[in-house]
């Protein structure tokens, strides 16, 4: 007997950028725009910017 | 863009779950994340990074965690490393420096990205694998 059971693996990724010691969060936002990176969310509490939220097709 | 658990990765997951020992693929834990600027799409039969160009591989920040059917892997690319356009992110069940060439440790990957990294900032990357039966 063979029974087919669906099994899916979904890959997601998120990428946060955090400024180095010489840079403020505001400066990092400007840097991201200059580099052409997305600025999806600014998390001031954790001093970081969400630059990618990836879901597989 | 494609994200894929390659055939080798599926074999690793199955072998580890059922405690099948010996033979290939080797069944060490997923322990390395790599970022690179290669433009080659990941494919099911791939067992290592192909044509990575600029490459940075790193260990996880901490032991991967589980929530329901999701396993999360987190690694941080520091300011001084990975400073190129990141186009692919991959997971490997071998140590760092064993992600390309003759090494066969590729488990999963995401391609088709374009994130320019510089030494002004670090990047913390979370890659999650969610297993579902529906």
N, CA and C atoms of all chains as a GROMACS GRO file, in nm:
protein
  573
    1UNK      N    1   0.085  -0.119   0.000
    1UNK     CA    2   0.000   0.000   0.000
    1UNK      C    3   0.088   0.123   0.000
    2UNK      N    4   0.055   0.216  -0.082
    2UNK     CA    5   0.131   0.341  -0.084
    2UNK      C    6   0.034   0.456  -0.057
    3UNK      N    7   0.069   0.537   0.038
    3UNK     CA    8  -0.015   0.652   0.070
    3UNK      C    9   0.067   0.778   0.055
    4UNK      N   10   0.016   0.871  -0.021
    4UNK     CA   11   0.089   0.994  -0.044
    4UNK      C   12   0.047   1.098   0.060
    5UNK      N   13   0.143   1.146   0.135
    5UNK     CA   14   0.116   1.246   0.239
    5UNK      C   15   0.185   1.376   0.201
    6UNK      N   16   0.111   1.483   0.193
    6UNK     CA   17   0.175   1.609   0.157
    6UNK      C   18   0.269   1.658   0.268
    7UNK      N   19   0.385   1.699   0.229
    7UNK     CA   20   0.479   1.760   0.323
    7UNK      C   21   0.540   1.881   0.254
    8UNK      N   22   0.521   1.996   0.314
    8UNK     CA   23   0.574   2.118   0.255
    8UNK      C   24   0.678   2.178   0.348
    9UNK      N   25   0.780   2.233   0.289
    9UNK     CA   26   0.878   2.309   0.365
    9UNK      C   27   0.878   2.450   0.309
   10UNK      N   28   0.845   2.544   0.393
   10UNK     CA   29   0.842   2.684   0.352
   10UNK      C   30   0.964   2.753   0.411
   11UNK      N   31   1.035   2.826   0.327
   11UNK     CA   32   1.152   2.901   0.371
   11UNK      C   33   1.116   3.048   0.377
   12UNK      N   34   1.143   3.109   0.490
   12UNK     CA   35   1.127   3.253   0.503
   12UNK      C   36   1.257   3.311   0.558
   13UNK      N   37   1.281   3.434   0.525
   13UNK     CA   38   1.399   3.501   0.581
   13UNK      C   39   1.367   3.647   0.605
   14UNK      N   40   1.423   3.699   0.710
   14UNK     CA   41   1.416   3.843   0.730
   14UNK      C   42   1.555   3.893   0.765
   15UNK      N   43   1.584   4.012   0.715
   15UNK     CA   44   1.716   4.070   0.731
   15UNK      C   45   1.704   4.206   0.796
   16UNK      N   46   1.771   4.220   0.910
   16UNK     CA   47   1.772   4.348   0.982
   16UNK      C   48   1.912   4.408   0.973
   17UNK      N   49   1.918   4.537   0.948
   17UNK     CA   50   2.046   4.608   0.946
   17UNK      C   51   2.056   4.694   1.072
   18UNK      N   52   2.173   4.690   1.134
   18UNK     CA   53   2.197   4.771   1.253
   18UNK      C   54   2.319   4.858   1.231
   19UNK      N   55   2.311   4.985   1.270
   19UNK     CA   56   2.424   5.075   1.244
   19UNK      C   57   2.548   5.036   1.323
   20UNK      N   58   2.663   5.060   1.261
   20UNK     CA   59   2.789   5.041   1.332
   20UNK      C   60   2.811   5.155   1.430
   21UNK      N   61   2.923   5.153   1.500
   21UNK     CA   62   2.947   5.251   1.607
   21UNK      C   63   2.957   5.394   1.557
   22UNK      N   64   2.985   5.413   1.431
   22UNK     CA   65   3.004   5.549   1.378
   22UNK      C   66   2.877   5.607   1.316
   23UNK      N   67   2.765   5.538   1.332
   23UNK     CA   68   2.647   5.579   1.256
   23UNK      C   69   2.522   5.575   1.344
   24UNK      N   70   2.433   5.670   1.323
   24UNK     CA   71   2.306   5.669   1.394
   24UNK      C   72   2.202   5.594   1.310
   25UNK      N   73   2.087   5.566   1.372
   25UNK     CA   74   1.982   5.496   1.298
   25UNK      C   75   1.931   5.583   1.183
   26UNK      N   76   1.919   5.712   1.208
   26UNK     CA   77   1.874   5.804   1.103
   26UNK      C   78   1.971   5.804   0.986
   27UNK      N   79   2.099   5.806   1.018
   27UNK     CA   80   2.200   5.803   0.912
   27UNK      C   81   2.195   5.670   0.836
   28UNK      N   82   2.164   5.565   0.908
   28UNK     CA   83   2.156   5.435   0.841
   28UNK      C   84   2.039   5.431   0.743
   29UNK      N   85   1.927   5.493   0.782
   29UNK     CA   86   1.813   5.500   0.689
   29UNK      C   87   1.855   5.571   0.561
   30UNK      N   88   1.926   5.683   0.577
   30UNK     CA   89   1.973   5.757   0.458
   30UNK      C   90   2.068   5.671   0.376
   31UNK      N   91   2.151   5.597   0.447
   31UNK     CA   92   2.248   5.510   0.379
   31UNK      C   93   2.176   5.403   0.297
   32UNK      N   94   2.072   5.346   0.356
   32UNK     CA   95   1.997   5.242   0.285
   32UNK      C   96   1.933   5.297   0.158
   33UNK      N   97   1.878   5.418   0.170
   33UNK     CA   98   1.820   5.479   0.050
   33UNK      C   99   1.927   5.502  -0.056
   34UNK      N  100   2.043   5.549  -0.011
   34UNK     CA  101   2.152   5.576  -0.105
   34UNK      C  102   2.200   5.448  -0.174
   35UNK      N  103   2.199   5.340  -0.100
   35UNK     CA  104   2.245   5.212  -0.154
   35UNK      C  105   2.138   5.143  -0.240
   36UNK      N  106   2.016   5.190  -0.226
   36UNK     CA  107   1.907   5.126  -0.298
   36UNK      C  108   1.849   5.006  -0.226
   37UNK      N  109   1.882   4.993  -0.098
   37UNK     CA  110   1.823   4.884  -0.020
   37UNK      C  111   1.684   4.924   0.029
   38UNK      N  112   1.594   4.832   0.041
   38UNK     CA  113   1.461   4.864   0.093
   38UNK      C  114   1.468   4.905   0.241
   39UNK      N  115   1.377   4.990   0.280
   39UNK     CA  116   1.359   5.021   0.422
   39UNK      C  117   1.214   4.983   0.454
   40UNK      N  118   1.196   4.862   0.503
   40UNK     CA  119   1.062   4.808   0.521
   40UNK      C  120   1.004   4.845   0.657
   41UNK      N  121   1.091   4.861   0.755
   41UNK     CA  122   1.043   4.894   0.889
   41UNK      C  123   1.159   4.951   0.969
   42UNK      N  124   1.131   5.054   1.047
   42UNK     CA  125   1.233   5.112   1.134
   42UNK      C  126   1.198   5.077   1.278
   43UNK      N  127   1.287   5.007   1.343
   43UNK     CA  128   1.265   4.960   1.480
   43UNK      C  129   1.357   5.040   1.572
   44UNK      N  130   1.306   5.154   1.619
   44UNK     CA  131   1.389   5.242   1.701
   44UNK      C  132   1.425   5.177   1.834
   45UNK      N  133   1.332   5.097   1.886
   45UNK     CA  134   1.356   5.033   2.016
   45UNK      C  135   1.481   4.945   2.012
   46UNK      N  136   1.498   4.874   1.901
   46UNK     CA  137   1.612   4.784   1.890
   46UNK      C  138   1.721   4.839   1.797
   47UNK      N  139   1.706   4.966   1.758
   47UNK     CA  140   1.808   5.033   1.678
   47UNK      C  141   1.842   4.954   1.551
   48UNK      N  142   1.740   4.925   1.472
   48UNK     CA  143   1.761   4.844   1.353
   48UNK      C  144   1.656   4.874   1.247
   49UNK      N  145   1.686   4.832   1.126
   49UNK     CA  146   1.597   4.854   1.012
   49UNK      C  147   1.573   4.720   0.942
   50UNK      N  148   1.447   4.692   0.914
   50UNK     CA  149   1.416   4.572   0.835
   50UNK      C  150   1.440   4.603   0.688
   51UNK      N  151   1.532   4.532   0.626
   51UNK     CA  152   1.565   4.561   0.486
   51UNK      C  153   1.520   4.451   0.391
   52UNK      N  154   1.480   4.338   0.445
   52UNK     CA  155   1.429   4.233   0.357
   52UNK      C  156   1.339   4.141   0.436
   53UNK      N  157   1.228   4.106   0.374
   53UNK     CA  158   1.139   4.003   0.428
   53UNK      C  159   1.108   3.910   0.312
   54UNK      N  160   1.167   3.796   0.315
   54UNK     CA  161   1.166   3.709   0.198
   54UNK      C  162   1.078   3.588   0.222
   55UNK      N  163   0.994   3.560   0.125
   55UNK     CA  164   0.915   3.438   0.128
   55UNK      C  165   0.936   3.365  -0.003
   56UNK      N  166   0.948   3.237   0.006
   56UNK     CA  167   0.968   3.158  -0.114
   56UNK      C  168   0.842   3.153  -0.198
   57UNK      N  169   0.863   3.129  -0.326
   57UNK     CA  170   0.747   3.120  -0.414
   57UNK      C  171   0.691   2.980  -0.410
   58UNK      N  172   1.303   3.477  -0.829
   58UNK     CA  173   1.356   3.434  -0.699
   58UNK      C  174   1.309   3.294  -0.668
   59UNK      N  175   1.397   3.219  -0.610
   59UNK     CA  176   1.360   3.084  -0.570
   59UNK      C  177   1.412   3.057  -0.430
   60UNK      N  178   1.333   2.988  -0.356
   60UNK     CA  179   1.384   2.936  -0.229
   60UNK      C  180   1.358   2.787  -0.233
   61UNK      N  181   1.454   2.713  -0.186
   61UNK     CA  182   1.445   2.569  -0.206
   61UNK      C  183   1.523   2.495  -0.097
   62UNK      N  184   1.467   2.383  -0.054
   62UNK     CA  185   1.545   2.284   0.020
   62UNK      C  186   1.592   2.185  -0.085
   63UNK      N  187   1.718   2.178  -0.108
   63UNK     CA  188   1.769   2.091  -0.216
   63UNK      C  189   1.749   1.944  -0.177
   64UNK      N  190   1.759   1.856  -0.275
   64UNK     CA  191   1.739   1.713  -0.248
   64UNK      C  192   1.831   1.663  -0.137
   65UNK      N  193   1.955   1.711  -0.142
   65UNK     CA  194   2.049   1.670  -0.038
   65UNK      C  195   1.999   1.712   0.100
   66UNK      N  196   1.942   1.832   0.109
   66UNK     CA  197   1.888   1.880   0.237
   66UNK      C  198   1.773   1.796   0.285
   67UNK      N  199   1.686   1.755   0.192
   67UNK     CA  200   1.574   1.668   0.229
   67UNK      C  201   1.626   1.534   0.281
   68UNK      N  202   1.732   1.486   0.219
   68UNK     CA  203   1.791   1.359   0.265
   68UNK      C  204   1.850   1.374   0.406
   69UNK      N  205   1.914   1.487   0.430
   69UNK     CA  206   1.971   1.512   0.563
   69UNK      C  207   1.860   1.515   0.668
   70UNK      N  208   1.754   1.588   0.637
   70UNK     CA  209   1.642   1.600   0.732
   70UNK      C  210   1.581   1.463   0.760
   71UNK      N  211   1.559   1.385   0.654
   71UNK     CA  212   1.500   1.253   0.671
   71UNK      C  213   1.591   1.158   0.748
   72UNK      N  214   1.719   1.162   0.716
   72UNK     CA  215   1.813   1.073   0.784
   72UNK      C  216   1.823   1.108   0.932
   73UNK      N  217   1.831   1.236   0.962
   73UNK     CA  218   1.843   1.276   1.103
   73UNK      C  219   1.717   1.238   1.181
   74UNK      N  220   1.602   1.259   1.119
   74UNK     CA  221   1.477   1.230   1.189
   74UNK      C  222   1.464   1.081   1.220
   75UNK      N  223   1.510   0.998   1.129
   75UNK     CA  224   1.496   0.854   1.147
   75UNK      C  225   1.624   0.788   1.196
   76UNK      N  226   1.721   0.869   1.229
   76UNK     CA  227   1.847   0.820   1.284
   76UNK      C  228   1.915   0.719   1.192
   77UNK      N  229   1.916   0.752   1.065
   77UNK     CA  230   1.989   0.670   0.969
   77UNK      C  231   2.134   0.716   0.970
   78UNK      N  232   2.223   0.626   1.000
   78UNK     CA  233   2.364   0.664   1.013
   78UNK      C  234   2.444   0.611   0.896
   79UNK      N  235   2.560   0.673   0.877
   79UNK     CA  236   2.652   0.628   0.774
   79UNK      C  237   2.612   0.672   0.636
   80UNK      N  238   2.706   0.657   0.543
   80UNK     CA  239   2.678   0.691   0.405
   80UNK      C  240   2.666   0.840   0.382
   81UNK      N  241   2.625   0.874   0.262
   81UNK     CA  242   2.605   1.014   0.229
   81UNK      C  243   2.457   1.040   0.207
   82UNK      N  244   2.411   1.162   0.231
   82UNK     CA  245   2.487   1.274   0.281
   82UNK      C  246   2.519   1.261   0.430
   83UNK      N  247   2.626   1.325   0.471
   83UNK     CA  248   2.657   1.329   0.614
   83UNK      C  249   2.548   1.406   0.685
   84UNK      N  250   2.522   1.366   0.807
   84UNK     CA  251   2.402   1.418   0.874
   84UNK      C  252   2.433   1.504   0.996
   85UNK      N  253   2.539   1.582   0.989
   85UNK     CA  254   2.561   1.680   1.094
   85UNK      C  255   2.449   1.782   1.094
   86UNK      N  256   2.437   1.858   1.202
   86UNK     CA  257   2.330   1.956   1.210
   86UNK      C  258   2.352   2.074   1.116
   87UNK      N  259   2.244   2.138   1.080
   87UNK     CA  260   2.256   2.264   1.006
   87UNK      C  261   2.323   2.364   1.099
   88UNK      N  262   2.440   2.414   1.059
   88UNK     CA  263   2.518   2.496   1.152
   88UNK      C  264   2.585   2.616   1.088
   89UNK      N  265   2.569   2.633   0.959
   89UNK     CA  266   2.637   2.743   0.891
   89UNK      C  267   2.540   2.815   0.798
   90UNK      N  268   2.550   2.948   0.797
   90UNK     CA  269   2.478   3.030   0.700
   90UNK      C  270   2.582   3.096   0.611
   91UNK      N  271   2.552   3.109   0.484
   91UNK     CA  272   2.643   3.178   0.393
   91UNK      C  273   2.566   3.283   0.314
   92UNK      N  274   2.633   3.393   0.286
   92UNK     CA  275   2.580   3.494   0.194
   92UNK      C  276   2.683   3.510   0.083
   93UNK      N  277   2.635   3.529  -0.038
   93UNK     CA  278   2.727   3.547  -0.149
   93UNK      C  279   2.660   3.628  -0.258
   94UNK      N  280   2.738   3.663  -0.358
   94UNK     CA  281   2.686   3.747  -0.466
   94UNK      C  282   2.666   3.670  -0.596
   95UNK      N  283   2.656   3.539  -0.586
   95UNK     CA  284   2.635   3.458  -0.706
   95UNK      C  285   2.495   3.477  -0.762
   96UNK      N  286   2.483   3.470  -0.893
   96UNK     CA  287   2.353   3.489  -0.956
   96UNK      C  288   2.292   3.358  -1.006
   97UNK      N  289   2.362   3.248  -0.981
   97UNK     CA  290   2.308   3.118  -1.022
   97UNK      C  291   2.194   3.077  -0.930
   98UNK      N  292   2.081   3.044  -0.988
   98UNK     CA  293   1.966   3.002  -0.908
   98UNK      C  294   1.993   2.866  -0.844
   99UNK      N  295   1.941   2.847  -0.725
   99UNK     CA  296   1.952   2.717  -0.661
   99UNK      C  297   1.865   2.616  -0.735
  100UNK      N  298   1.911   2.492  -0.737
  100UNK     CA  299   1.836   2.386  -0.804
  100UNK      C  300   1.834   2.263  -0.714
  101UNK      N  301   1.734   2.178  -0.734
  101UNK     CA  302   1.712   2.064  -0.644
  101UNK      C  303   1.833   1.973  -0.631
  102UNK      N  304   1.905   1.954  -0.741
  102UNK     CA  305   2.016   1.860  -0.739
  102UNK      C  306   2.147   1.918  -0.689
  103UNK      N  307   2.145   2.043  -0.650
  103UNK     CA  308   2.268   2.110  -0.608
  103UNK      C  309   2.310   2.062  -0.469
  104UNK      N  310   2.441   2.044  -0.450
  104UNK     CA  311   2.490   1.999  -0.320
  104UNK      C  312   2.590   2.094  -0.257
  105UNK      N  313   2.629   2.198  -0.330
  105UNK     CA  314   2.724   2.296  -0.280
  105UNK      C  315   2.695   2.429  -0.348
  106UNK      N  316   2.754   2.537  -0.298
  106UNK     CA  317   2.734   2.666  -0.363
  106UNK      C  318   2.807   2.667  -0.497
  107UNK      N  319   2.738   2.711  -0.601
  107UNK     CA  320   2.798   2.720  -0.733
  107UNK      C  321   2.830   2.866  -0.765
  108UNK      N  322   2.948   2.890  -0.816
  108UNK     CA  323   2.990   3.023  -0.861
  108UNK      C  324   2.958   3.133  -0.761
  109UNK      N  325   3.012   3.122  -0.638
  109UNK     CA  326   2.975   3.220  -0.537
  109UNK      C  327   3.037   3.358  -0.554
  110UNK      N  328   3.149   3.372  -0.624
  110UNK     CA  329   3.213   3.505  -0.630
  110UNK      C  330   3.250   3.549  -0.490
  111UNK      N  331   3.200   3.665  -0.448
  111UNK     CA  332   3.222   3.706  -0.310
  111UNK      C  333   3.136   3.621  -0.217
  112UNK      N  334   3.197   3.578  -0.109
  112UNK     CA  335   3.129   3.484  -0.019
  112UNK      C  336   3.168   3.512   0.124
  113UNK      N  337   3.070   3.505   0.214
  113UNK     CA  338   3.100   3.509   0.357
  113UNK      C  339   3.016   3.403   0.425
  114UNK      N  340   3.082   3.315   0.499
  114UNK     CA  341   3.007   3.212   0.571
  114UNK      C  342   3.028   3.230   0.721
  115UNK      N  343   2.926   3.202   0.796
  115UNK     CA  344   2.933   3.230   0.939
  115UNK      C  345   2.850   3.130   1.018
  116UNK      N  346   2.891   3.115   1.143
  116UNK     CA  347   2.816   3.030   1.234
  116UNK      C  348   2.694   3.106   1.285
  117UNK      N  349   2.599   3.034   1.339
  117UNK     CA  350   2.480   3.098   1.393
  117UNK      C  351   2.512   3.176   1.520
  118UNK      N  352   2.430   3.276   1.549
  118UNK     CA  353   2.447   3.353   1.672
  118UNK      C  354   2.418   3.267   1.794
  119UNK      N  355   2.328   3.174   1.779
  119UNK     CA  356   2.288   3.087   1.890
  119UNK      C  357   2.232   2.958   1.829
  120UNK      N  358   2.209   2.862   1.913
  120UNK     CA  359   2.148   2.738   1.868
  120UNK      C  360   2.012   2.768   1.804
  121UNK      N  361   1.982   2.710   1.689
  121UNK     CA  362   1.850   2.732   1.627
  121UNK      C  363   1.736   2.701   1.724
  122UNK      N  364   1.624   2.768   1.702
  122UNK     CA  365   1.510   2.750   1.791
  122UNK      C  366   1.390   2.696   1.713
  123UNK      N  367   1.295   2.642   1.787
  123UNK     CA  368   1.173   2.588   1.727
  123UNK      C  369   1.050   2.653   1.788
  124UNK      N  370   0.953   2.686   1.704
  124UNK     CA  371   0.822   2.730   1.750
  124UNK      C  372   0.719   2.660   1.661
  125UNK      N  373   0.637   2.577   1.722
  125UNK     CA  374   0.548   2.489   1.644
  125UNK      C  375   0.630   2.415   1.540
  126UNK      N  376   0.595   2.428   1.412
  126UNK     CA  377   0.669   2.353   1.310
  126UNK      C  378   0.778   2.437   1.242
  127UNK      N  379   0.812   2.548   1.303
  127UNK     CA  380   0.911   2.638   1.242
  127UNK      C  381   1.043   2.633   1.317
  128UNK      N  382   1.149   2.611   1.242
  128UNK     CA  383   1.284   2.614   1.297
  128UNK      C  384   1.352   2.740   1.245
  129UNK      N  385   1.406   2.820   1.338
  129UNK     CA  386   1.468   2.947   1.299
  129UNK      C  387   1.618   2.944   1.322
  130UNK      N  388   1.690   2.996   1.223
  130UNK     CA  389   1.836   3.003   1.228
  130UNK      C  390   1.875   3.150   1.214
  131UNK      N  391   1.957   3.199   1.307
  131UNK     CA  392   1.992   3.342   1.308
  131UNK      C  393   2.144   3.356   1.302
  132UNK      N  394   2.189   3.444   1.215
  132UNK     CA  395   2.333   3.473   1.206
  132UNK      C  396   2.351   3.621   1.173
  133UNK      N  397   2.457   3.677   1.224
  133UNK     CA  398   2.484   3.820   1.204
  133UNK      C  399   2.611   3.839   1.122
  134UNK      N  400   2.597   3.910   1.012
  134UNK     CA  401   2.712   3.948   0.931
  134UNK      C  402   2.766   4.078   0.991
  135UNK      N  403   2.888   4.077   1.046
  135UNK     CA  404   2.938   4.195   1.115
  135UNK      C  405   2.975   4.307   1.018
  136UNK      N  406   3.004   4.424   1.074
  136UNK     CA  407   3.032   4.540   0.989
  136UNK      C  408   3.147   4.514   0.892
  137UNK      N  409   3.248   4.443   0.938
  137UNK     CA  410   3.368   4.426   0.856
  137UNK      C  411   3.363   4.315   0.754
  138UNK      N  412   3.252   4.247   0.744
  138UNK     CA  413   3.245   4.130   0.656
  138UNK      C  414   3.122   4.134   0.565
  139UNK      N  415   3.130   4.055   0.461
  139UNK     CA  416   3.015   4.042   0.370
  139UNK      C  417   2.981   4.170   0.298
  140UNK      N  418   3.082   4.254   0.275
  140UNK     CA  419   3.055   4.385   0.216
  140UNK      C  420   3.056   4.379   0.064
  141UNK      N  421   2.946   4.333   0.013
  141UNK     CA  422   2.921   4.322  -0.131
  141UNK      C  423   2.770   4.315  -0.149
  142UNK      N  424   2.723   4.298  -0.267
  142UNK     CA  425   2.579   4.286  -0.291
  142UNK      C  426   2.537   4.142  -0.265
  143UNK      N  427   2.462   4.124  -0.159
  143UNK     CA  428   2.418   3.990  -0.120
  143UNK      C  429   2.303   3.947  -0.211
  144UNK      N  430   2.325   3.840  -0.284
  144UNK     CA  431   2.223   3.792  -0.377
  144UNK      C  432   2.166   3.656  -0.336
  145UNK      N  433   2.243   3.583  -0.255
  145UNK     CA  434   2.194   3.451  -0.213
  145UNK      C  435   2.223   3.432  -0.064
  146UNK      N  436   2.134   3.360   0.001
  146UNK     CA  437   2.151   3.321   0.141
  146UNK      C  438   2.132   3.169   0.145
  147UNK      N  439   2.220   3.100   0.214
  147UNK     CA  440   2.209   2.955   0.214
  147UNK      C  441   2.239   2.896   0.351
  148UNK      N  442   2.188   2.777   0.374
  148UNK     CA  443   2.212   2.702   0.497
  148UNK      C  444   2.288   2.574   0.463
  149UNK      N  445   2.378   2.536   0.552
  149UNK     CA  446   2.463   2.419   0.529
  149UNK      C  447   2.475   2.337   0.657
  150UNK      N  448   2.488   2.207   0.640
  150UNK     CA  449   2.507   2.123   0.760
  150UNK      C  450   2.653   2.082   0.775
  151UNK      N  451   2.742   2.172   0.738
  151UNK     CA  452   2.885   2.157   0.763
  151UNK      C  453   2.937   2.284   0.826
  152UNK      N  454   3.063   2.280   0.861
  152UNK     CA  455   3.122   2.398   0.924
  152UNK      C  456   3.144   2.509   0.822
  153UNK      N  457   3.172   2.628   0.874
  153UNK     CA  458   3.208   2.737   0.783
  153UNK      C  459   3.332   2.696   0.706
  154UNK      N  460   3.350   2.752   0.591
  154UNK     CA  461   3.458   2.719   0.497
  154UNK      C  462   3.432   2.586   0.427
  155UNK      N  463   3.318   2.523   0.455
  155UNK     CA  464   3.283   2.398   0.386
  155UNK      C  465   3.155   2.415   0.307
  156UNK      N  466   3.141   2.528   0.244
  156UNK     CA  467   3.014   2.557   0.178
  156UNK      C  468   3.024   2.560   0.026
  157UNK      N  469   3.145   2.545  -0.024
  157UNK     CA  470   3.160   2.559  -0.169
  157UNK      C  471   3.264   2.461  -0.220
  158UNK      N  472   3.293   2.469  -0.347
  158UNK     CA  473   3.394   2.380  -0.405
  158UNK      C  474   3.354   2.235  -0.394
  159UNK      N  475   3.448   2.153  -0.346
  159UNK     CA  476   3.423   2.010  -0.336
  159UNK      C  477   3.342   1.970  -0.215
  160UNK      N  478   3.308   2.067  -0.130
  160UNK     CA  479   3.230   2.036  -0.010
  160UNK      C  480   3.084   2.020  -0.046
  161UNK      N  481   3.020   1.921   0.011
  161UNK     CA  482   2.878   1.899  -0.017
  161UNK      C  483   2.800   1.906   0.112
  162UNK      N  484   2.759   2.026   0.149
  162UNK     CA  485   2.686   2.045   0.273
  162UNK      C  486   2.563   2.134   0.256
  163UNK      N  487   2.528   2.166   0.132
  163UNK     CA  488   2.415   2.256   0.109
  163UNK      C  489   2.283   2.189   0.151
  164UNK      N  490   2.203   2.262   0.224
  164UNK     CA  491   2.072   2.214   0.265
  164UNK      C  492   1.960   2.295   0.200
  165UNK      N  493   1.971   2.426   0.206
  165UNK     CA  494   1.864   2.511   0.154
  165UNK      C  495   1.920   2.647   0.113
  166UNK      N  496   1.847   2.716   0.029
  166UNK     CA  497   1.895   2.847  -0.012
  166UNK      C  498   1.785   2.935  -0.069
  167UNK      N  499   1.814   3.064  -0.066
  167UNK     CA  500   1.726   3.166  -0.127
  167UNK      C  501   1.812   3.244  -0.224
  168UNK      N  502   1.765   3.261  -0.347
  168UNK     CA  503   1.843   3.336  -0.444
  168UNK      C  504   1.763   3.455  -0.496
  169UNK      N  505   1.825   3.529  -0.586
  169UNK     CA  506   1.754   3.639  -0.650
  169UNK      C  507   1.738   3.764  -0.566
  170UNK      N  508   1.820   3.779  -0.464
  170UNK     CA  509   1.811   3.898  -0.379
  170UNK      C  510   1.908   4.006  -0.427
  171UNK      N  511   1.897   4.124  -0.371
  171UNK     CA  512   1.992   4.231  -0.402
  171UNK      C  513   1.999   4.327  -0.285
  172UNK      N  514   2.086   4.296  -0.191
  172UNK     CA  515   2.104   4.380  -0.072
  172UNK      C  516   2.251   4.421  -0.067
  173UNK      N  517   2.274   4.550  -0.077
  173UNK     CA  518   2.412   4.597  -0.076
  173UNK      C  519   2.456   4.621   0.068
  174UNK      N  520   2.559   4.553   0.107
  174UNK     CA  521   2.612   4.562   0.244
  174UNK      C  522   2.742   4.643   0.240
  175UNK      N  523   2.758   4.731   0.340
  175UNK     CA  524   2.884   4.805   0.355
  175UNK      C  525   2.931   4.792   0.499
  176UNK      N  526   3.049   4.843   0.525
  176UNK     CA  527   3.108   4.832   0.659
  176UNK      C  528   3.043   4.926   0.759
  177UNK      N  529   2.946   5.007   0.716
  177UNK     CA  530   2.878   5.098   0.808
  177UNK      C  531   2.777   5.028   0.898
  178UNK      N  532   2.740   4.908   0.861
  178UNK     CA  533   2.634   4.842   0.938
  178UNK      C  534   2.651   4.690   0.936
  179UNK      N  535   2.587   4.626   1.031
  179UNK     CA  536   2.582   4.480   1.035
  179UNK      C  537   2.445   4.435   0.986
  180UNK      N  538   2.435   4.308   0.954
  180UNK     CA  539   2.307   4.253   0.911
  180UNK      C  540   2.278   4.125   0.989
  181UNK      N  541   2.164   4.121   1.052
  181UNK     CA  542   2.122   3.999   1.121
  181UNK      C  543   2.015   3.929   1.037
  182UNK      N  544   2.045   3.808   0.999
  182UNK     CA  545   1.959   3.734   0.906
  182UNK      C  546   1.895   3.616   0.979
  183UNK      N  547   1.764   3.608   0.969
  183UNK     CA  548   1.691   3.494   1.023
  183UNK      C  549   1.634   3.413   0.907
  184UNK      N  550   1.672   3.288   0.899
  184UNK     CA  551   1.615   3.198   0.798
  184UNK      C  552   1.532   3.094   0.871
  185UNK      N  553   1.406   3.086   0.835
  185UNK     CA  554   1.314   2.994   0.902
  185UNK      C  555   1.266   2.886   0.805
  186UNK      N  556   1.263   2.764   0.854
  186UNK     CA  557   1.207   2.654   0.778
  186UNK      C  558   1.080   2.608   0.850
  187UNK      N  559   0.969   2.613   0.779
  187UNK     CA  560   0.841   2.571   0.837
  187UNK      C  561   0.792   2.445   0.766
  188UNK      N  562   0.766   2.343   0.846
  188UNK     CA  563   0.721   2.215   0.792
  188UNK      C  564   0.571   2.202   0.814
  189UNK      N  565   0.497   2.178   0.705
  189UNK     CA  566   0.353   2.161   0.718
  189UNK      C  567   0.308   2.040   0.638
  190UNK      N  568   0.193   1.989   0.675
  190UNK     CA  569   0.140   1.872   0.605
  190UNK      C  570   0.012   1.907   0.531
  191UNK      N  571  -0.008   2.031   0.505
  191UNK     CA  572  -0.128   2.069   0.429
  191UNK      C  573  -0.097   2.187   0.340
   0.00000   0.00000   0.00000
